Amino acid sequence: MQLPEDQIRAGHIPADVYRRLPPGTDVRRVVIVKEAPRSYTGPIVLTLVVVTGSIAVLLVIAFVVQVVAGATVAVLSATGGLSYAINRTSKTPKGK
């Protein structure tokens, strides 16, 4: 028996538990109940859901802002309130 779990499965009562038993207790009828190990599945899944939801909300907000900005530029340029021009400059000097 190398692990403490092996000792408990074999019916061995640890010394600290044995000392806490009341006098006259039949040790053959003692049952040791162990707490189940903690599962981290729930917190991990919750974290992934929150992160994925946050990313989805940010993408939707970015898309809505882009659509609103595009619509605003289209309306303002159609009414003449906004103009956008690209000035292309020549790379060669004009004097030559």
C-alpha positions as CSV (number, residue, x, y, z in Angstrom):
1,M,0.0,0.0,0.0
2,Q,1.7,3.2,-1.2
3,L,-1.1,5.7,-1.1
4,P,-3.4,6.7,1.8
5,E,-6.4,5.9,-0.4
6,D,-5.1,2.3,-0.6
7,Q,-5.0,2.1,3.2
8,I,-8.6,3.4,3.5
9,R,-9.8,0.9,0.9
10,A,-8.1,-1.9,2.8
11,G,-10.0,-1.1,6.0
12,H,-7.1,0.7,7.7
13,I,-8.2,3.5,10.0
14,P,-5.7,6.4,10.2
15,A,-4.3,7.2,13.6
16,D,-5.8,10.7,13.8
17,V,-9.3,9.2,13.1
18,Y,-8.7,6.3,15.5
19,R,-7.9,8.7,18.4
20,R,-11.2,10.5,17.9
21,L,-13.3,7.4,18.2
22,P,-15.2,7.1,21.5
23,P,-14.0,4.3,23.8
24,G,-15.8,1.0,23.2
25,T,-16.4,1.6,19.5
26,D,-16.3,-1.4,17.2
27,V,-13.6,-0.4,14.7
28,R,-14.9,-3.1,12.3
29,R,-18.1,-1.1,11.9
30,V,-16.5,2.3,11.3
31,V,-17.1,3.7,7.9
32,I,-14.8,6.5,6.7
33,V,-16.6,8.9,4.3
34,K,-14.4,11.0,2.1
35,E,-15.5,14.2,0.4
36,A,-15.7,14.0,-3.3
37,P,-12.9,15.9,-5.2
38,R,-13.9,19.3,-6.5
39,S,-14.9,19.5,-10.1
40,Y,-13.6,22.5,-12.1
41,T,-15.8,21.9,-15.1
42,G,-18.5,24.3,-14.1
43,P,-16.2,27.3,-13.5
44,I,-14.2,26.7,-16.6
45,V,-17.3,26.4,-18.8
46,L,-18.8,29.6,-17.1
47,T,-15.6,31.5,-17.9
48,L,-15.6,30.4,-21.5
49,V,-19.2,31.4,-21.9
50,V,-18.6,34.8,-20.4
51,V,-15.6,35.4,-22.6
52,T,-17.3,34.2,-25.7
53,G,-20.4,36.3,-24.9
54,S,-18.3,39.4,-24.3
55,I,-16.5,39.0,-27.6
56,A,-19.8,38.5,-29.4
57,V,-21.2,41.7,-27.8
58,L,-18.1,43.7,-28.8
59,L,-18.3,42.4,-32.4
60,V,-22.0,43.4,-32.6
61,I,-21.3,46.8,-31.2
62,A,-18.4,47.3,-33.7
63,F,-20.6,46.2,-36.6
64,V,-23.5,48.6,-35.5
65,V,-21.0,51.5,-35.2
66,Q,-19.6,50.8,-38.7
67,V,-23.1,50.6,-40.2
68,V,-24.2,53.8,-38.5
69,A,-21.0,55.6,-39.5
70,G,-21.4,54.5,-43.1
71,A,-25.0,55.6,-43.2
72,T,-24.2,58.9,-41.7
73,V,-21.4,59.5,-44.3
74,A,-23.8,58.5,-47.1
75,V,-26.6,60.8,-45.9
76,L,-24.3,63.8,-45.4
77,S,-22.5,63.3,-48.7
78,A,-25.9,62.9,-50.6
79,T,-27.2,66.2,-49.1
80,G,-24.0,68.1,-49.8
81,G,-23.1,68.5,-46.2
82,L,-19.9,66.4,-46.4
83,S,-17.4,65.9,-49.2
84,Y,-14.4,63.7,-49.2
85,A,-11.6,64.1,-51.7
86,I,-8.4,62.2,-52.2
87,N,-5.6,64.3,-53.4
88,R,-2.9,62.4,-55.2
89,T,0.4,64.0,-55.4
90,S,3.0,63.3,-57.9
91,K,6.3,61.7,-56.8
92,T,8.3,63.5,-59.4
93,P,9.0,67.2,-59.0
94,K,7.1,69.5,-61.4
95,G,10.1,71.6,-62.3
96,K,11.8,68.8,-64.3
